Amino acid sequence: MQILKITIMNLHAKQLVRLGSTLFLIILTVTIYGELPAEIDKSTREGKIKHFVIYEDLSFYSAFPSVIKNEDGEILVAFRRAPDRKVFLEKGTRHVDPNSYLVLVRSRDNGFSWSGEPELLYAHPFGGSQDPCLLKLRDGTLLCASYGWAFIREDGLQNLKQPVFAIGEEVVFLGGYVLRSSDMGNSWDGPFYPPNIPPEIKLSALGEPLPAYNRGAMWEGSDGRIFWVVAAGNDRDNLRKTSNYLLISEDKGFSWQYSCPVAEDDDAAFNETSIYETPNGDLVAFIRTAGLEDQACIARSGDGGESFGPWQKMGFQGHPLQALRLPDNRVFLVYGYRHKPYGIRARVLNPECTDYNTAEEIIIRADGGSGDIGYPWAVMLDDNRVLVTYYFNIDNGTRHIAGSILEIE
């Protein structure tokens, strides 16, 4: 018997067929593709690309995902889910909500199908949570960093210790926390609260020094230390302005020590940042900015995180960014693009991330309905396929969690 492999769209089957005297096993494999936007450039057309919905519910605003792949091949996507305020006939939905919880869905077939109703990962007892950021350690432990917002009535607001970071007249920042799982995300311990770092001047809604926080990917270094770039504000005249600083854990995320500044500036702000360790041991921070016309920025440490050199513009717009090591040590850098045409983009950098301003831009999607999209996070499916997760909307409709699978040459 000989094997003849045929690939067609939207079908999965095996059938024995006799042609003359030879018996063939015909394998029809699934390759499901979303409609490619017209703006997809030739660099992505050289390989295959597949778009699909991971989770969508018209009653909920789902956003800010992260993704890991467990040792048994199961994929976990964590995200923030809150009511779409249209269910209460309100005019719009914000990125903060008192009923914003951390949830996750799973795939046991490499992203072909996903679990239905999301599992509750964590609900903060004092407010809504944001942006679950997953990290899988080499020993299989999962960490999830997040942060929260408290919704406080007027008679409480006037009694808060100052300064606090507030949005509008009722939403006050609670700061960050970390959860951990030793059973592949089936149960979670915590929250564990990171320390307040020296540059941070703000207090939490509970009147305590603000625990460190940020949206962005942590990294487990080759020596077992965990690196985390956090945000903090030290400008009393502008409490919304933040800079970036490095925390390091030497005990798998149970405790954290402040190390050094990553990016500071008198005018520009630096916030949602992912960190990556190159094969030569450099730490590279990929930084979201404010006040720099949406420019992505980079900062590098060549001394193991004791200090960082001057931050630099990367030469393109996009945020936030996340870095994934490919099997050949190149780096898949993915980011959201909140300018027309709205979508998701990426670049493949050399192993030391030195060609960021010349690496060709890959347009993964360019069919977003508005700038309220993005926050991509990628994971390897196998030796040449990458799953990119992100939140998205079509025609400015329901915010949902989507995915794209790319083949990387």
Steps between C-alpha positions, in 0.01 A plus 500: 500500500629848413401829666376793294446823696253757372428830675164669448304760693264427785516121494660228706467137393689183414390268223641189332487521122612238246645639178580212269696243699626748763319578825540862609424653840357840415547747788288813474631748755350814647631836389240760594579853389322820577469742210835674464476879515600677181784671685683173575840539337700245307708399801196338660363361174815289467375291790155396623297706741182406682272736698235377742300597808617352829223644718209736431181579691280795406433572868867542590793723416796260477852634465872495590595132457818305564579142400722210607535136393526236773737204485213270399423719197194670647475871415369748759377847405428731792316830455297765674122472464247763610139577414442687178320794656253504213313224685411774750417744218808708580670700226834323502738260669824604668822311558426500873195340658404381850403162350822449306638151574790287383387193305656239275413259220688190382579318180613138494531475120755772416244778475249322275231513768462676835316435823164673525411704809825648640635379833533760773869558563464775762250761622651780707312553827527881484451583133545407138814330366690563178739338256596151625863447392601134495849354534583128496818417691728217398381288794139530377389762754269767356509862612231755419560870567209744509379818667173643624273804525267587787168677444446739791198712587525875548501489881798267491695686233528811712663301781767323292864551585677683220643479244302231317458421132134555411296479181205734500326548831465145626776263377818476709801280431570201730838399359635165391497139617624159389323161494669161463395150398685171546242286318498646145244768580233280654530685833670822605663622820525862609482782453862574589573872513827632356679777689454870457809621315701812600401724204124449556337785688134398469291316757241233434125537547554330837739773612810280475820542295407393148610142417706477180305428183505494123357345185774311317682169472737388774799283406671211677872546442754232422619514865145448636440860602170655391506850351201732509487857370247698703361853474511766769433872530724751675354823358269672749392748234384222266390187681407331171858513371703183561852372441633143490707312758634147540400250768682167540386184679746230603237268652263436209285806559429469873698817576638788292791740534530840340798524264522813285326744263424370150368814326441850636448836331396851601226512237424154360324229700584129495254237616395158363830321441614144427849371572708241317841336554716442191726194454801718588338602828383855421167608646288685244195704603234567236315810616164664439519878514284808540600841370716361219237473225441133582860403429614160626820525704776266615749495787782252558696368798834331444576436867223263603252766603722717718452792261349589163643715226310798354160417353464534124218530249456185294398682184137386481165547674328230701417383848516311725771260386585139592803293400503127428814293440481291184667157476796648307545775767352774286238714676137535396398848620126566483309822570166670451454771239243763603513714189313448175495228381454368856646159567780276623860510377830327565868490410750216510821626662845346512592310819650806672215733395734750337319533165170631635501810278571309177311172548208471258158570648244220470137613487311218668162674490381838376122468529438631852188709555668768714812568702354307795683179409835329546704398802637196314682211668661209313604140570659224290266223385776290344832553325372745241153616604421789735166570666436872557217592736352850533172680551315631199184651361345495153308812390541634856290212630542266796849488647611140491808281531637393163798308371717465193727210412803582285756280338848641553767408246 
